[in-house]
Amino acid sequence: MTITEAILANHAGRDRVSPGETVWIDVDTLMTHDVCGPPTIEIFKREFGEDAKVWDKEGLAIIPDHYIFTSDQHAHRNIQILRAFAAEHDLPYYYDVGGDDYKGVCHMALAEEGFNRPGTTLFGTDSHTCTSGAFGLFSTGIGNTDAALIMGTGKIWVKVPETMRFVFEGELPPYLMAKDLILAVIGDIGTDGATYRAMEFDGEAVYDLSVEERMTLCNMAIEAGGKNGIIQPDAKTMDYTRARTDRDFTPVYTSPDARFHSERVYDVSQLEPVVAKPHAPDNKAPVSEVAGTKLDRAYIGSCTGGKIEDFVAAAKILKGQEVTIDTYVVPATTDVRKALWTEKVDGETLADIFENAGAKIGLSSCAACLGGPPDTFGRTHGTEVVISTTNRNYPGRMGSKQSAVYLASALTTAASALSGVITDPRDVLVA
C-alpha cells in the first residue's frame, strides 16, 4: 500500500484498503477557523442537540485566522461565536484573538502546536488543510457538514484515493524553492490533474527541504485538485514533531510493492524559477518568459509563502536595497512574526532588512491572500498587477476582480519588488 492507503487502513481497523473503496475511519484531529467554524457549530448543535458534547476535546483545534485585523462587525461576530463555543465546551485548543494565545494562519499553527503527527488523520474546514501531509499524515479539507459529523462522532466516511507520485531528483539549486517545484507540477498536470487523488512527493530534492518548505509542496496539492498531499516522514519530520508534542504516534510508510496511478520524475537541475500567470495556478511560465512585466505591488505571506524560510530568502535579496513598488510582508503566525526581530541575515534582523528596504510588515493572519474585508492589509482595490507568494490567483482572490496576480516563490517576489517588474532571481543572486 501507499502511505495514504496504509494510514486509512489503520484508521479503518483494516489490514488493507484499495483505491476506490469507501471506509469509515477514526479521526485524530479536527481543525476549524473563523470562516467555517460558526456554521460547523450551528450544524453540530442542530444535528446532535444543544447539549451535545464534542467527541474529543483534545482532538479539536479552533484557530481563527482569516478575517482578523478588520473593523468588519460580521467578522467580529464570528470570533464571538467561536469564543462562546470554546468556553461552553472548555476547549483547550482555542487560540483566541487579541491575546497571547493568538497564533495566526491555521495551517502553520497546526505544525507549530504539535498537531501534525506522522501516521495520523487530520481534517479541517479549509481546502489547504492538505498542508499537514508534509508530516506523513493523511490531511485534507472538508465542508462544514462533514466537520459537524466529526465534531459529534470522531468519524468520517472517506473514499480511498489513488496516488500520483512526483519524484524530484538531484540537489536543489539556490535559486529554486518548494514553490517553484509545485508550480511546475501544477502547470504540467493542470488544476484538475490530480482530482481526488493523493499526491505523494519523493526524491532527494524533497528530503533536502526543511519540514516547513515541504509544507509548501503539500499545501498546493489542492490547486491540482488533489485530495491530499503527502511526504513520508524522515528524521527531520520526527525531530520537528517530537520537539512540539509528547502525544503518541506511529509513522507509516509506502511499501516497496505499492501501486501508483502514475509517476512523474523531475531533475531539479533542469528546472527554472516558475510563475503562475493570471488567472489560474496552472497557467505556468518560466520567469524568463515573463521577465519585464510591470508590477504595482509585491506580497510575501500566507500559509504558502509566510514561513520564516520565505522571509530569510527574501531578506537575502532585499538586504541593503530598496523596493520600488508597494511591498507587503505578512508572517503566517505570531511565532514567525517574532522571529523577524531575532533571525538575522549577515548580522541584520529580517525586520530591519524589510523596513530599511521600504517594505510594510503586517500582523499575522491570512490577510490579503483571500481578499478579506476592504480594510484588510495588502488587499487589492483596483487594477493592480501583483506578484505574490500566495496559492491562488483567480479573479478577485486578493480583493479586486480587476487585479492580476502572478504566483511566485519568495526569491522571485523579492527580486521583482526591487525592480518593479517580474525579475528572475538568478539575475539578482548572481549579482
C-alpha positions as CSV (number, residue, x, y, z in Angstrom):
1,M,0.0,0.0,0.0
2,T,1.0,3.6,-0.4
3,I,1.4,5.7,2.7
4,T,-2.0,7.3,2.2
5,E,-3.7,3.8,1.8
6,A,-1.8,2.5,4.9
7,I,-2.9,5.4,7.1
8,L,-6.5,5.0,6.1
9,A,-6.4,1.2,6.6
10,N,-5.1,1.7,10.1
11,H,-7.8,4.2,11.0
12,A,-10.5,1.9,9.5
13,G,-9.4,-1.1,11.5
14,R,-8.5,-2.9,8.3
15,D,-5.4,-4.8,7.2
16,R,-5.5,-3.1,3.9
17,V,-7.6,-0.9,1.7
18,S,-7.7,-0.3,-2.1
19,P,-8.3,2.9,-4.2
20,G,-12.0,3.4,-4.8
21,E,-13.1,1.7,-1.6
22,T,-15.2,3.8,0.8
23,V,-14.4,3.3,4.5
24,W,-15.4,4.7,7.9
25,I,-12.3,6.0,9.6
26,D,-11.4,7.4,13.1
27,V,-10.3,11.0,13.1
28,D,-7.4,12.1,15.3
29,T,-7.7,15.9,14.7
30,L,-10.4,18.3,13.5
31,M,-9.5,21.9,12.8
32,T,-11.8,24.8,12.0
33,H,-11.4,28.6,11.9
34,D,-13.4,31.8,12.0
35,V,-14.9,31.5,8.5
36,C,-16.2,27.9,8.7
37,G,-16.3,27.4,12.4
38,P,-19.6,29.2,13.1
39,P,-21.6,27.2,10.5
40,T,-20.0,24.0,11.6
41,I,-21.0,24.7,15.2
42,E,-24.6,25.6,14.0
43,I,-24.9,22.2,12.2
44,F,-23.4,20.3,15.1
45,K,-25.9,21.8,17.5
46,R,-28.8,21.2,15.1
47,E,-28.0,17.6,14.4
48,F,-26.6,16.4,17.8
49,G,-28.6,18.7,20.1
50,E,-27.9,21.9,22.1
51,D,-26.4,19.9,25.0
52,A,-24.2,17.6,22.9
53,K,-20.5,17.4,23.7
54,V,-17.7,17.3,21.2
55,W,-16.3,13.8,20.7
56,D,-12.8,14.6,22.0
57,K,-11.7,18.0,23.4
58,E,-8.1,17.0,22.8
59,G,-8.8,16.4,19.1
60,L,-10.4,19.7,18.3
61,A,-8.3,22.8,17.3
62,I,-10.1,26.1,16.6
63,I,-7.7,28.6,15.1
64,P,-9.2,32.0,14.0
65,D,-7.0,33.4,11.2
66,H,-8.9,34.6,8.2
67,Y,-10.7,37.9,8.8
68,I,-8.9,39.1,12.0
69,F,-7.5,42.6,11.9
70,T,-10.5,44.4,10.5
71,S,-13.3,46.7,11.7
72,D,-15.9,44.5,10.0
73,Q,-18.5,43.6,12.6
74,H,-19.6,40.4,10.8
75,A,-16.0,39.1,11.2
76,H,-16.0,40.1,14.9
77,R,-19.3,38.2,15.4
78,N,-17.7,35.0,14.0
79,I,-15.0,35.3,16.7
80,Q,-17.6,35.8,19.4
81,I,-19.3,32.6,18.3
82,L,-16.1,30.6,18.5
83,R,-15.2,32.1,21.8
84,A,-18.5,31.2,23.3
85,F,-18.4,27.7,22.0
86,A,-14.9,27.1,23.3
87,A,-15.9,28.4,26.7
88,E,-19.0,26.2,26.8
89,H,-17.1,23.1,26.0
90,D,-13.9,24.0,27.9
91,L,-11.8,23.5,24.8
92,P,-8.1,23.6,25.5
93,Y,-7.0,24.4,21.9
94,Y,-8.9,27.5,21.1
95,Y,-6.4,30.2,20.0
96,D,-8.3,33.4,20.7
97,V,-7.7,36.7,19.0
98,G,-6.4,39.7,20.9
99,G,-4.1,37.9,23.4
100,D,-1.1,35.7,23.9
101,D,-3.0,32.7,22.7
102,Y,-3.5,34.0,19.1
103,K,-1.5,32.1,16.6
104,G,-2.2,33.2,13.1
105,V,-2.7,31.1,10.0
106,C,-4.2,27.7,11.0
107,H,-2.1,25.5,8.7
108,M,1.2,26.8,10.1
109,A,-0.2,26.9,13.6
110,L,-1.1,23.2,13.4
111,A,2.5,22.4,12.8
112,E,3.9,24.7,15.5
113,E,1.5,23.4,18.1
114,G,2.2,19.7,17.5
115,F,-1.0,18.6,15.8
116,N,0.8,17.3,12.8
117,R,1.8,13.8,13.9
118,P,3.0,11.2,11.4
119,G,0.6,8.4,10.7
120,T,-2.5,10.2,12.0
121,T,-5.6,11.7,10.3
122,L,-6.4,15.4,10.3
123,F,-9.4,17.1,8.7
124,G,-10.0,20.8,8.5
125,T,-12.7,23.1,7.2
126,D,-10.2,24.7,4.8
127,S,-9.0,23.4,1.4
128,H,-5.4,24.0,2.3
129,T,-5.5,21.6,5.2
130,C,-3.6,19.3,2.9
131,T,-0.5,21.3,4.1
132,S,-0.2,19.0,7.1
133,G,0.6,16.0,4.8
134,A,4.2,17.2,4.8
135,F,4.5,15.3,8.1
136,G,3.5,12.0,6.8
137,L,-0.2,12.1,7.8
138,F,-3.5,12.0,5.9
139,S,-4.8,15.5,6.0
140,T,-7.5,17.0,3.8
141,G,-10.1,19.7,3.7
142,I,-13.8,19.1,4.3
143,G,-17.1,21.0,4.3
144,N,-19.0,22.2,7.4
145,T,-21.4,19.3,7.5
146,D,-18.7,16.7,7.4
147,A,-16.9,18.7,10.1
148,A,-20.0,18.7,12.3
149,L,-20.2,14.9,11.9
150,I,-16.6,14.6,13.1
151,M,-17.3,17.0,15.9
152,G,-20.0,14.8,17.2
153,T,-18.7,11.3,16.4
154,G,-15.0,11.4,15.7
155,K,-15.5,9.5,12.5
156,I,-15.9,10.2,8.8
157,W,-16.6,8.3,5.6
158,V,-13.7,8.5,3.1
159,K,-13.2,7.1,-0.4
160,V,-9.6,5.8,-0.7
161,P,-7.8,7.9,-3.3
162,E,-5.4,6.7,-6.0
163,T,-1.9,8.0,-5.5
164,M,0.1,10.0,-8.0
165,R,3.9,10.0,-7.3
166,F,6.1,13.0,-8.0
167,V,9.9,12.5,-7.7
168,F,12.4,15.4,-7.6
169,E,15.9,14.1,-8.2
170,G,19.1,16.0,-7.6
171,E,20.4,18.8,-5.4
172,L,18.1,21.8,-5.3
173,P,19.8,24.9,-6.9
174,P,19.9,28.0,-4.7
175,Y,17.5,29.9,-7.0
176,L,14.7,27.4,-6.6
177,M,12.3,26.9,-3.7
178,A,9.5,24.5,-3.0
179,K,7.1,26.9,-4.6
180,D,8.8,26.5,-7.9
181,L,8.6,22.8,-7.7
182,I,4.8,22.7,-7.0
183,L,4.1,25.3,-9.6
184,A,6.0,23.2,-12.1
185,V,3.8,20.2,-11.2
186,I,0.5,22.1,-11.3
187,G,1.5,23.6,-14.7
188,D,2.2,20.2,-16.1
189,I,-0.9,18.3,-14.9
190,G,-3.4,21.2,-14.6
191,T,-5.8,22.3,-11.9
192,D,-7.8,19.1,-12.3
193,G,-4.9,16.8,-13.0
194,A,-5.0,15.2,-9.5
195,T,-8.7,15.4,-8.8
196,Y,-9.5,13.2,-5.8
197,R,-6.0,11.6,-5.8
198,A,-3.2,11.7,-3.3
199,M,-0.1,13.5,-4.4
200,E,2.9,11.8,-2.9
201,F,6.2,13.7,-3.1
202,D,9.6,11.9,-3.0
203,G,13.2,12.2,-4.1
204,E,16.5,13.7,-2.9
205,A,15.4,17.3,-3.5
206,V,12.3,16.9,-1.4
207,Y,14.1,15.4,1.5
208,D,16.8,18.1,1.3
209,L,14.0,20.6,2.0
210,S,13.2,21.6,5.5
211,V,9.9,20.4,7.0
212,E,8.5,23.9,6.6
213,E,9.4,24.0,2.9
214,R,7.8,20.6,2.4
215,M,4.6,22.1,3.7
216,T,4.5,24.4,0.6
217,L,4.5,21.3,-1.7
218,C,1.6,19.7,0.1
219,N,-0.2,23.0,0.6
220,M,-0.8,23.4,-3.1
221,A,-1.9,19.8,-3.8
222,I,-5.5,21.2,-3.7
223,E,-4.6,23.5,-6.6
224,A,-4.2,20.5,-8.8
225,G,-7.5,19.0,-7.4
226,G,-5.7,16.7,-5.1
227,K,-7.4,15.0,-2.2
228,N,-4.3,15.2,-0.1
229,G,-0.6,15.9,-0.5
230,I,1.8,13.7,1.5
231,I,5.5,13.1,2.1
232,Q,6.9,10.1,4.0
233,P,8.4,11.1,7.4
234,D,12.1,11.1,7.9
235,A,14.5,12.2,10.8
236,K,13.7,15.9,10.1
237,T,10.0,15.2,10.5
238,M,10.5,13.2,13.7
239,D,12.7,15.8,15.3
240,Y,10.3,18.7,14.4
241,T,7.3,16.8,15.7
242,R,8.9,15.4,18.9
243,A,10.0,18.9,19.8
244,R,6.4,20.1,19.8
245,T,4.3,17.3,21.2
246,D,4.6,14.3,23.6
247,R,1.5,12.6,22.2
248,D,1.9,9.1,20.8
249,F,2.1,8.5,17.1
250,T,3.2,5.7,14.8
251,P,4.9,6.6,11.5
252,V,3.6,4.9,8.4
253,Y,5.5,4.4,5.1
254,T,4.8,3.4,1.5
255,S,5.6,-0.3,0.9
256,P,8.0,-1.3,-1.8
257,D,5.3,-3.0,-3.8
258,A,2.9,-0.1,-3.6
259,R,1.0,0.7,-6.8
260,F,0.6,4.2,-8.1
261,H,-1.8,5.8,-10.5
262,S,1.2,7.4,-12.2
263,E,4.7,8.7,-11.6
264,R,6.5,11.9,-12.8
265,V,10.2,12.4,-12.3
266,Y,11.9,15.8,-12.3
267,D,15.6,16.6,-12.5
268,V,15.7,19.8,-10.4
269,S,19.0,20.9,-12.0
270,Q,17.0,21.4,-15.2
271,L,14.2,23.4,-13.6
272,E,13.9,27.2,-13.8
273,P,12.2,29.6,-11.4
274,V,8.5,29.5,-12.3
275,V,5.4,31.8,-12.0
276,A,1.8,31.1,-12.5
277,K,0.3,33.8,-14.7
278,P,-3.2,35.3,-14.1
279,H,-5.7,33.8,-13.6
280,A,-5.0,30.2,-12.6
281,P,-2.4,28.3,-10.7
282,D,-1.7,26.1,-13.7
283,N,-1.0,29.0,-16.1
284,K,2.7,28.2,-15.8
285,A,5.6,30.1,-17.3
286,P,9.3,30.2,-16.6
287,V,10.2,33.5,-15.1
288,S,12.4,34.2,-18.1
289,E,9.4,34.2,-20.3
290,V,7.5,36.9,-18.4
291,A,10.5,38.9,-17.2
292,G,10.0,42.7,-17.5
293,T,6.2,42.5,-16.8
294,K,5.4,45.8,-15.0
295,L,4.1,45.4,-11.4
296,D,2.3,47.6,-8.9
297,R,2.9,45.6,-5.8
298,A,4.6,42.6,-4.2
299,Y,3.2,40.4,-1.4
300,I,5.2,37.9,0.7
301,G,2.9,35.9,3.1
302,S,0.2,33.3,3.6
303,C,0.2,29.6,4.6
304,T,2.2,29.0,1.3
305,G,4.8,31.8,1.5
306,G,4.7,33.2,5.0
307,K,7.2,30.9,6.7
308,I,10.4,32.0,8.2
309,E,12.4,30.5,5.3
310,D,10.4,32.6,2.9
311,F,11.4,35.7,4.7
312,V,15.1,34.6,5.0
313,A,15.1,34.0,1.2
314,A,13.5,37.4,0.6
315,A,15.8,39.2,3.0
316,K,18.9,37.8,1.3
317,I,17.8,39.7,-1.9
318,L,16.4,42.8,-0.2
319,K,19.3,43.4,2.2
320,G,20.9,46.8,1.5
321,Q,18.4,47.5,-1.3
322,E,15.1,49.5,-1.6
323,V,11.9,48.2,-3.1
324,T,10.4,50.3,-6.0
325,I,6.8,49.1,-5.6
326,D,4.5,48.6,-2.6
327,T,5.8,45.5,-0.9
328,Y,3.8,43.7,1.9
329,V,5.4,41.2,4.3
330,V,2.8,39.2,6.3
331,P,4.2,36.4,8.6
332,A,1.9,33.4,8.8
333,T,2.0,33.1,12.6
334,T,2.9,35.1,15.6
335,D,5.9,32.8,16.2
336,V,7.2,33.6,12.7
337,R,6.5,37.3,13.2
338,K,8.5,37.3,16.5
339,A,11.3,35.7,14.6
340,L,11.5,38.6,12.2
341,W,13.1,40.5,15.0
342,T,15.6,37.8,16.0
343,E,16.5,35.9,12.9
344,K,19.4,37.6,11.1
345,V,21.0,37.7,7.6
346,D,24.6,38.8,7.7
347,G,24.1,40.4,11.1
348,E,20.9,42.3,10.4
349,T,17.5,41.2,11.6
350,L,14.9,40.4,9.0
351,A,12.6,43.1,10.3
352,D,15.4,45.7,9.9
353,I,16.1,44.5,6.4
354,F,12.5,44.7,5.4
355,E,11.9,48.1,7.0
356,N,15.1,49.6,5.6
357,A,14.1,48.3,2.2
358,G,10.8,50.1,2.4
359,A,8.5,47.0,2.8
360,K,5.4,47.1,5.1
361,I,5.2,44.4,7.8
362,G,1.7,43.2,8.7
363,L,0.3,41.3,11.6
364,S,0.0,37.5,11.4
365,S,-3.1,36.3,9.6
366,C,-4.4,35.2,6.2
367,A,-4.7,38.9,5.3
368,A,-5.0,39.6,1.6
369,C,-4.4,36.0,0.4
370,L,-8.2,35.6,0.1
371,G,-9.2,39.2,-0.3
372,G,-11.0,39.9,3.0
373,P,-12.9,43.0,4.1
374,P,-11.9,46.3,2.4
375,D,-9.6,47.3,5.3
376,T,-7.5,44.1,5.0
377,F,-3.8,44.7,5.0
378,G,-2.4,44.3,1.5
379,R,-5.7,43.8,-0.2
380,T,-6.0,44.9,-3.9
381,H,-8.6,47.6,-4.6
382,G,-8.2,48.3,-8.3
383,T,-6.3,47.2,-11.4
384,E,-3.0,46.4,-9.6
385,V,-0.7,43.9,-11.1
386,V,0.7,41.8,-8.2
387,I,3.4,39.2,-7.7
388,S,2.7,37.1,-4.7
389,T,3.8,34.1,-2.7
390,T,0.2,33.1,-2.1
391,N,-1.5,30.0,-3.5
392,R,-4.4,31.2,-5.8
393,N,-4.7,33.9,-8.4
394,Y,-8.3,33.6,-9.6
395,P,-10.0,36.9,-10.3
396,G,-10.8,38.6,-7.0
397,R,-8.8,36.3,-4.9
398,M,-6.8,39.1,-3.3
399,G,-9.6,41.6,-3.4
400,S,-10.3,43.4,-6.7
401,K,-11.6,41.3,-9.6
402,Q,-9.7,43.7,-11.9
403,S,-6.3,42.9,-10.4
404,A,-3.9,40.4,-12.0
405,V,-1.9,38.2,-9.7
406,Y,1.3,36.3,-10.6
407,L,2.2,33.5,-8.2
408,A,5.9,33.0,-7.4
409,S,8.5,32.0,-4.8
410,A,9.7,34.4,-2.2
411,L,13.0,34.7,-4.1
412,T,11.3,35.7,-7.3
413,T,8.8,38.0,-5.5
414,A,11.6,39.8,-3.6
415,A,13.7,40.2,-6.8
416,S,10.7,41.7,-8.6
417,A,10.0,44.1,-5.7
418,L,13.4,45.7,-6.2
419,S,13.0,46.3,-9.9
420,G,9.2,46.8,-10.2
421,V,9.0,44.3,-13.0
422,I,9.0,40.5,-12.9
423,T,12.6,39.5,-12.4
424,D,14.5,36.2,-12.5
425,P,16.1,35.7,-9.0
426,R,19.1,34.2,-10.8
427,D,19.9,37.7,-12.1
428,V,19.9,39.2,-8.6
429,L,21.6,36.2,-6.8
430,V,24.4,36.1,-9.3
431,A,25.0,39.8,-9.0
